[in-house]
């Protein structure tokens, strides 16, 4: 399948991947703005705006926005991360133009009613409280905050209770005027659609979006290796152990993917096998790699009882040391690479997976990356590259640990 790319006169990008054998379409309306773009007094405003765009326009009430998609057999949602915001829907193929109309109406004509804003601020406050009440969720955000401190990538996406409670309609308008500009907006559609029809729909709705904005990367974050303990009356110790990782633009991008998958990316990974399967010390343990334009993070996460927490730390450290010294056995390396390649290919069997992949490639690399190129770079990862990367990021002096649980050694 080929991806059609159009650039409107104002700079809005439109990507269309026609897939003729399905009866649906996945539509994503992206803005390349996230929590890292917020000024010091704007913590959480990007996420709050995501909420507010569902609250009504001059053409549709909040209920009518939902019914315009769900009442026609589709689904509608959105998410905010540290570098982008995405409003997306799945619709029947013959409803793609309607889906674009709903999403663009939300982005361009949200009423931002002050009373709705007050209500939605309370909703976000409850969201923050819920996260803090769930240590298995909260430990991840806390880990990055403690590791990266005041760096833009260390900011909590949802903001803080103090910051979220004080936003006004004018604050939101100023932020959107600065960040929701044509050069930052991308419309991506994958499914049984006609590219020219999608282009015309995008031109009609997004063609007059103002342009000219300034985009730049912050300096690379350099994490602080420290132990952070937060005492909480819960049964388990919830933990993150990790270091800095790679950016989208580092040569080690694909090596990081293989290292992450081998250490904690699946049930066959080293940490899962050693700590859960062989010893039964945890229910959940794994790892993940966060990758951004300026840098990234590698994190091992899990939960265990206070009595076994020291042993889990020792076993995790032992796996770090082993992979830093010797890397992966040849069979393990090949199985891991095949697992990653398989997951990528399988994801492309869904229209949402196709839409997400082409969108992120355009936002981060400004080009289509053929699947063959990606698979080739994964298969080109060698054990020497694994050892070099692991030894550069997993030494004890670089790794930080964040814990929430009933521990005596609480530090925060």
Residue, then its C-alpha position, 0 to 999 in steps of 0.5 A: x500500500x502506498x501513502x499519499x501525502x498532501x501539503x495544504x497551502x498553509x502548511x497542514x499535512x495530510x496523509x492517506x493510506x488507502x486499504x481497499x480490502x477493509x470496510x472502515x477507516x482510522x482517522x487521526x487529527x494530530x497537533x505536534x504539541x505536548x506537555x514539554x511545550x508548556x511554559x512554566x505557568x502552563x503545567x497541564x494545559x495541553x491535557x486540559x485542552x484535549x478534554x475541552x475540545x470534546x465539550x461543544x462547538x457552535x455546531x455541536x453540543x458535547x453530546x452531539x459530538x459523541x453521537x456524530x461518531x458513535x451514533x453512526x457505528x464509530x468510536x471517538x477518543x484522544x490522548x496527550x503525551x509529552x510531544x503531541x496530542x491526537x484526536x482520533x476516531x474509527x468509522x465505517x469507510x463511507x463515513x470518513x468525511x463526516x469523521x474528519x468534519x467532527x474532529x476538525x470542528x472540535x479543534x477549530x471551533x471549540x466554545x471553551x465555555x467558562x462554566x464547562x472549563x470549571x467543570x472539566x478542571x474538576x474532572x482533571x483534578x479527579x483524574x490526578x487524584x485517581x492516578x495518585x491513588x494507584x501507585x502502580x500508575x503514579x510511580x511511572x510519572x513520579x520516576x520521570x519527575x524525579x529523574x529529569x527534574x525541571x526539564x520539559x520532558x520531566x513535567x507531568x502531562x496532567x499537570x498539578x492540582x495547583x496549576x490545573x485549578x487556575x486556568x482561564x479561557x484566555x489562558x487556553x486561547x493564548x496557548x492554542x494560538x501559539x501551538x495549534x498552528x498549521x505547521x503543527x497539524x497533521x491529518x492522517x487517514x488509513x482505510x478504504x478511502x479515496x485520497x483526493x476525497x480526503x484531501x478536499x475534506x482537509x482543504x475545506x476544514x483546515x485550509x484556513x488554519x493560521x500558520x507561522x510558529x516556532x518549533x525547537x528541541x530542548x537540550x537533552x535531559x540528563x537524569x539524576x541517579x537517585x533513590x526516591x521512596x514514597x511511603x504509602x499504606x499499600x500491600x506491595x512495593x511498586x517500583x521503577x528502576x531505570x536510566x536515560x535512553x535514546x532519542x528518535x534521532x540516535x543511532x542506537x534507536x533500534x538497538x534500544x528496541x532490541x535491548x528493551x524487548x530482551x530484558x522486559x518486553x514480553x513473557x519470554x524476556x529475561x526479567x519475566x523469566x528470572x523474577x516471575x517464572x523461576x522465583x515467583x517474586x512478582x505478578x507483574x514485571x517488565x520494561x519499556x523505552x520512552x523515546x522523544x526528540x531530545x532524549x529518552x528513558x529506559x525503565x523496568x517496572x513491577x510490584x513485589x512484597x516488601x520482604x522480597x523487594x531487596x531480592x528483586x533489586x538484586x536480580x534486576x541489577x544482575x540482569x543489567x550486569x549480565x547484558x552489559x558484559x555479554x549481551x545476548x546469546x545468538x539464539x536469544x538475539x534472533x528470537x528477540x528481533x523476530x518478535x519485534x518484527x512480528x509485532x510491527x507487522x501484526x500491528x499493520x493489520x489494523x487501520x489504527x496501527x497503520x494510521x499511528x505508524x505513518x503519523x509518528x513517522x511524519x511528525x518525527x522524521x518528516x517522511x514515510x519510512x517503509x516497513x522494509x527499512x524498519x525491519x532491516x534496521x532491527x535485523x541489523x542490530x548486533x550483539x556488539x551494539x547491545x553490549x555497547x548500549x547496555x554498558x553505557x546506560x545501565x551502570x549503577x552510577x547512572x540508574x535511578x530507583x523510584x518506589x511507592x510502598x510501605x517501606x521504612x526508607x521513605x525519602x519523600 
